[in-house]
């Protein structure tokens, strides 16, 4: 029998405690924090296995991913769902510049690093999808598979803003958000108006009460394309995406036109899968929860 010193026993206990903290079993979530410079990002983890980073949009917070986290953690994945900066328990830096895309990409990188990984499966919805696109385009080393809900590739979005009247009209809300003082019209209760689950709604209201409404608007001021029609300008060139991509879109989405996804495969050198859900709106992960969660799980399992 091997003799264990007191110091060795302490070290072993600390190692086991860290291991237990680092990998919660499926069905149990843990709160964690990552540091991106001076900004602290709150995120919630569940499960063991390949790392999946989930990024929410507006108006939302990490809990939007609860059903998908449960599905993936039960299937042998480790899920990490962010509170985006400005939201809920993450830091809320002041000023538009703090919400420029390089900082948002840095938040994703910080979470991946905090989990001790070099890259991850990245899943995003709404602003989270925009961040996910820009992460794979600007930091391809961070992404090994990409899942996009609702938001077209930036080339597709630019094309639709230049040529599609339906998308131009659908973007009017964003133009209003870009105006100075637009946050004054927001309330926590109003922002949670889209939430249909009565059990989840109070959590959303509390999360939004902890959030910074000006920060939410700064995502639009700092990053949403400001032009339409000819003002969009000539098409930009984007680097090819070299990892598998899954796109899921609710066709009743009035903010983002389904046509924006046309030609996305031209920007991807790996396989591209597109799921269009005719009965779902903008919050497709809730409107078609079972279909979305099963599709993502099966798609990831096939590429494991």
Secondary structure, 3 states (H helix, E strand, C coil): CCCCCHHHHHHHHHHHHHHHHHCCCCCCCEEEEEEECCEEEEEEEECCCEEEEEECCCCCCHHHHHHHHHHHHHCCEEEEEECCCCCCCCCCCCCHHHHCHHHHHHHHHHHHHHCCCCCEEEEEECHHHHHHHHHHHHCHHHEEEEEEECCCCHHHHHHHHHHCHHHHHHCHHHHHHHCCCHHHHCCHHHHHHHCCCHHHHHHHHHHHHCCCHHHHHHHHHHHCCCCCHHHHCCCCCCCCECCCEEEEEECCCCCCCHHHHCCHHHHECCCEEEEEECCCCCCHHHHCHHHHHHHHHHHHHHCC
